[in-house]
């Protein structure tokens, strides 16, 4: 719990008061998806809970600087560019200046964040068994926490029967000389950010999903971008075919990708910044740009909870019930170091709360059915076992696919790149995974995730009439191609 932000989100005066009680059935630390969804479940079941968060509102990093604002910016730019692309069928169209598009995207992001923060304040008051406190939480031992106001005006110790730890994650800060000259997600997408003018050129350090998403969005506004990735390829761990599709589109948008590039230092010269790196041959090279974005990932935030005995290798270790090795302590969200995704945190938090309510480990999270999407153009999404993983695991399987160039919706949206791949276990014909590259992959993947979760057969999908013309027909076509009568 850091208590330091460029701009604090909206809050309510009552949230800054000290806890009203000494004992709560559950103490929740962290107001992101891993915390407040569990808190709502506990409150709805008449279980008293206190939720402590230093931002003074719910949503965690996802709403403050992560998935919500970044996707609001991404979709604003995407829709404007999509309109230009479709309209340009009969000649070039000039919709607006690049700077105007960026500023409108930031304004839209601000609006979305604002209405969601106001919504969360309302939701807190709607859950009468949940007390929310804007403060810093410092665990003393299992189920005992010191709660302190941000300004130090009060301090109080509260006790409980259970704890739910959801302290989230923080950006990784590599030991690079001059790293303080870079900006990150808080500057780009943070609530009420001061960073509202687009630069002409960027260097992005890190070719994971955060860096690639930033490059994909900004490059569509005709900026000069270079990605520096220290590994042999960008998007490490993703399907090679999917990565090649993304690289192809990035290069079409004039994004320069340099892999096997280890950044050593960053220097500022006037209004520009120079990044020095060592390439695969061992030669030191440099790139100068107007701005440098640090996007090398995030790590679980465990600084205030190390004394509880549940942290191993800088993360909290949990079982599928979301329980730590201390039975009365549960954890959810980025701090467990599994899927650093809001929707994963929500399910983890919900399952933890259900098990606290049941007073025994009854419910489990099916991590295999959690979908992952990289919001680039085209989008890339995955769930369950990928084709490459099936081979590695020795699972007898078949991969059925359908190319989106023949899909009606993809044609309407003028985005015919990509494909749908469904991984099917040969013996049972169960769907065990899926991989999608293309228009609305973030939407399509949810149906495959449901199929993985409920052990659906490929024929179950093939028998479902998918609405026409929607992108979901692509799953139908792939499934029908696999069905054996």
N, C-alpha and C positions, 0 to 999 in steps of 0.2 A: 504494500500500500504506500504509494509515493507521496501523494498530497501536493504534487507540483505539476501544474499544467499551464500552457500559454493562456488559455481561456477556460474557465470552469463553465460547465453546462448549466442551464437553468435549474434551480432547486426550489425548495420551500423553506420558509423561515423555521418551521418546527423541526426540520431535519437536523438542524445544528444543535438541538438540545441534547443533554446527556441522556443515556438510557433511563427509562422510567422505572425499570425493575432491576432486581439483583439476579433473578433466575429466569431463564428461558429454556424451553425443552430443547431447542436447537439454536446454536450460534452459527450464523453464516457469515463468512468473510469474503467479500467480493460481490459486486452488483452486476456482473456481466451475465451472459447466458448460463454459465455454470453455477450461478448463485441465485438469481431472482426467480427463475422458473421453478426451482425446487422450493424456494420460499413461498411462492404462490400456492403450490400443491400442499405444503404443510399448513398454511393458513386456511385453505379450503377444507382441510380435514380437522379443523379446530385445534391444531397443534401450535402452541406459542413459539414464535421465532423472532430473533433479532437479526437484521441484515446490516452489516457495517461496510460502507464504501466511501473512499475519500473523494470521489468526484461529486457526490451529492445528488446523484441520479442513477438510473439504471441503464443498462446497455453495454457497459464495459468499453473495451477498446474497439469493438465492432462498430458501435454507434458513434463513438467519439472521433475515431480516426481511421477505422478499418473498412469492413465490408459494406456498410450502408453508405457512407459518403463517397467511397471510391467507386462503387457501382452506380451511384447517382450521377457522378461525373462521367463515367464510362458510357452509361446509357444515353445521357444527353448528347454527347459527341457522336455516339453510334447512330442515334436516330437522325441527327442533322446530316451526317455523312450518308446515311442510307437514303434519305430524301434526295440528296444531291445525285447519288448514284443512279437511282431509278429515273429521276427527271432528266438526267444527262443522256438518256437513251436517244433523244432527238437533238442533241447538241449540248454544249457546255452551259452550266448554270452556276451563277455566283450568288450564293445565299447570304453570306455575311463575311466579315473580316475574321481572320483567325482569332485575334485577341478578343473580339466580341463573343465568339463561341465559347472560349475558355471561361470568360467572366460569367456568361449565362450559366454554364455548367456549375461553377462554384456557387452562384446564387441559388440554383436549384438544390444543390447539396445542402446549403445552409437551411433552406426551407424544410427539407425532409428531416434533417436533424432536429430542427426546432419543434416540429409537430410531434415527432416521436418522443422527445423529452417531455413535452407537455402531457402526452398520452401516458407516459410512465409515472408521472406525478399523480395523475388520476388513478392509475392502477394501484399504486401504493396505498392510497386512502381507501380503495375498494376492498383491500385485504386487511380486515380489522385485527386479525391475529398475528400480523407481521408488522414489526416496528422497524422503521428504517432510520439509520443514524449516519449523518455525514461526519466521518471521523477516521482516525487511523487506528487499526486493530493490531495489538501486539499479544499473541498467545503466550500465556505463562506456562501452562501445561494442558493436558487433555481436558477440554471442556471448561477452561477458565481463561478469560481474555481481558487484557487491559485495554480499555477504549479511551482514546484521548482526542480532544478537539484539535482541529488543524492549527488554531491560534494558541493552543496551550492553556486556554482559560479554564478548562475542566478536565478531570480524569476520573474514570470509574472502572471498577472491576466487575465483570458479570460472569456468571457460571451457567452451565447447561448440562443436559444429559448427553446430547450429541453435538458434533461439529460438522459443518460442511465447508470445506476449504475450496475457494474458487478465486484465487488471487491472480489468475491470468498469466500474461507473459509480457515481456519487454523486448524492444529491438536489440538484436545482437550488436555489440560495439567492438569490432575487431581492433586489435592493437596496431592501427595504422597512423603514422605521424600525419597530423593535419586533419584527422577524421572529424574534428569539431567544426570544420568548414563545410561539411555536408548537410543536406536536409534529409528528412525522412517522411514517414506517413503523417506525423502530426503537423508538420509544416504544410504539406500538400493538401491534406484532407481533414485536418483537425477542426473541431467545432469553432466557428467564427474566425477561421484562420486569417492571418495578415498577408498570407502569400496568395495574391490575387492576380498577378501579372505573369503571363507565360513568357519564358525566356526563349531565345532563338536557338540555343544549343544546350544539350545535356549529356553528361556521362552518368550512366547508371551502373553502380558497383553491385553485382549480383545478378545472376541469370535464372534465379528461381521464379516461382509464380508471382511474387510481389514485383520483382523487377520487370518481368516480361509483361505483366498486366499494365504497369505504368508506361512502358515503352509502346505498347499497342495503342493505348488511349492517346498519349501525347503525340505520337508520330503521325496520327491522322490529321493533325493540325499543321503539317508541313514544317515541323521542327527537325533539327539535325540531332540525331541520337546515336550514342555508342553504348553498347552493353559490354562490360568487362566481367567475364566469368572465369574463376580460377580452375574449374573442372573441365574435362574434355568436351562437354556439351552443356547447353542450357537445359533447364527443366529436368534436372537429374532425377532418375527413377521413373520417369514417364515413358510410355510406349514410344519406340523409336519412330514409327510411322507418324504418330501424332506430333512429335517434336519437329519432324521435317516439314509438316504442313505449316506449323506456326513459324518456323524459321523462314520458310518461303514467303509468307505474307509479310513478316517483319522486313525482310529485304526488299520486297516490293514497295514498302513504305519508307525506304531509304534508311532503315536501321542497320547500323554497322555492328556486327556481332564478333567479338574477339574472345575466344576460349583459351584455356591454359594460360590465362593472364592473371598473375598475382600482383595485386596493388601493393605498393610499398610506401607511398607517401602522396600527400596532396598539398599544394601550395597555392596561395592567392596572389594575383598580380593585377592590381586595379580592380576592375569589375569582372575579371575572369578568374577561373581556377584551373590549375593544371594537375592532372592525375598522372603519376609515374607508376609504371608497372613492369614486371619482368615477364617476357613471353616464353614460349615453350623451348626456345633455343638458348635461353638464359640471358638474352639481350635486354637491357633496360630501355624502355620507350616511354613516350608521353603523349597525352591528348589534352588539349585545352578547350574548355567550354564555358558557357555563361553560368552553368549550375551543375552541381554534382549531387546525385541522389544515392543515399546508402540504402541498399535493399538486400542485405545478406541474411535475412531471416529473423526469427524471434526465439526467445528462450523462456522457459517457465520462470515465473517470479516467485522465488522461495526465500528471499532474504529475511522476512519476518517470522518464518515458520520452521526454521531449521531445528529449533530446540524441541519440537514435538516428537522427533524420532520417526517421522514418516517419509523423510526426504532421502532419496538415493540417486546418485549421479545427477544432481541438480534438477530433480523432478520428483513428484509424489507418485509412488507406486501403488496402484489399486488393482483389485480383481474385477471380474466382469460385473459384480454387484456394485462397483464404485466404492468399495470398502478398503481402507488401508489395513496395514497389519495391526493397527490398534482398532478393535471392533467398533468403538463408538465414534470413530473419526472417518468421515467420507470425504471424497474430493471429486471435483468435476472441472471440465474446461481445459484451457491451455496448460494449466499448472501440472497436469498429469503427463504431458508430453506426447500424447498419442496424435489424434487429429486436432490440429489447431484451427478448428472451424466452429463457427457459432452454432450451427445446427447440431453438430456433434455434442457441444457443450450443453445444449438444451436437453438432449436426450439423456446425457449422463447425469445432469442435475435432477431431472424428473425421476429417473430410476433410483438415484440416491435417496430422494425424498420418499418415494414409495416404500423403499426398504426401511427407512426410519419410521414411517407410519406403521408398517407391518411389524416392526421391532424384530425383524429377522431378515437375512439375505434371501429374498424371495424372487426378485426381478433382476434381469440381466440386460446389458447392452449388447446388441449384435453388431460389433464393429465392422463385420464384413459387409453389412448392408448400408454403410454410411457413404453417400456419394461425395465426390470431390470435383469441383469445376475450376478451371482457369479461365477467367473472363477476358479472353483475347478475341481477335477477329481472324479466323473463326474461333468460336469457343471450343474448349476441350473438356470433356467430362469422363469420369471413370467411376466404377463401383465394383466391389467384389474382386474376383479373380480375373486378371487381364490375360490375354492370350499368351504373353511371355511368361507370366507367373504359372499358368497351367502347365506349360512345358517344363518349367523348372521344378514344379512340384510333382511331376509325373502323373498328372491327372488325365486319364483318357477323355478326350473332349473333341468337339468340333466348333469351329467359328463360322457363324453365318453373318453375312454382311449385306448392306444395301447402300449404294452410292446416292448421295443427295442430288446429283445433277439431274436425276430423273424424278425428283420429288416435286409435287405441285407447289407446296408452300415455299420451298427453297427457291423455286423459279419465280414465284410472286415477289419474294424479298430480294431477288437478284443476288443470292449468295448460294451458289451451286457447289462450292467446295465442300469436301468432307464425306463422311460415311458413318454408318451405324454398324457396330460389330457386337454380336451377342455370343457369349461363351456358354456352351451347352455341354453338360456332362453326358458322355455317350450312353452309358448304361441306363441311367434314370431319365434322361432327357430334361433334367432340371436345369434351369438357368442359374449359373453360378457367378456370372459377371457380365460386364458390358463396358464398351469403350466407344465414345462418340466424338467426332470432330465435325463441327459445322454449325449452321444456324440453329439457335435455341438449344444447344446441347445441354445447357443448365436445366432446361425444362424436361427434355426427353429422358434424361438419366434417372429421374425420380420414378418413372414407371419400371425401369429395369431394377432399381433399388428395391421397390416393393416386391418384385418377382423374386429377387434374391432372398429377401427377408422371409417370405412365406413359402419358400421352396417350390415356386410355381414351375410347371413344365413349359417348354416352348410352345406346345400346342395350346395351352391356356391363353397365351398371348395371341396366337394365331386365330383363335375363335372369337376374340373380342373385336367388335366393330369399332374402329377408330374413326373419329370425326373427320370429314373431308370438307375443305382442304386445310388440314393442320399438319404440323411437322411430325405429329405422333404417328401418322401413317407410315413413316419410315420404319418404325419398330414393327408394325404390322407386316410390312413387305419382307423384312428380314426374317421374322418368325415363320411366316407362311412358306418361305423358301426352304426352311429347315424341316417342316412338318412331314412326317412319313406316314402314309396311309396304308 
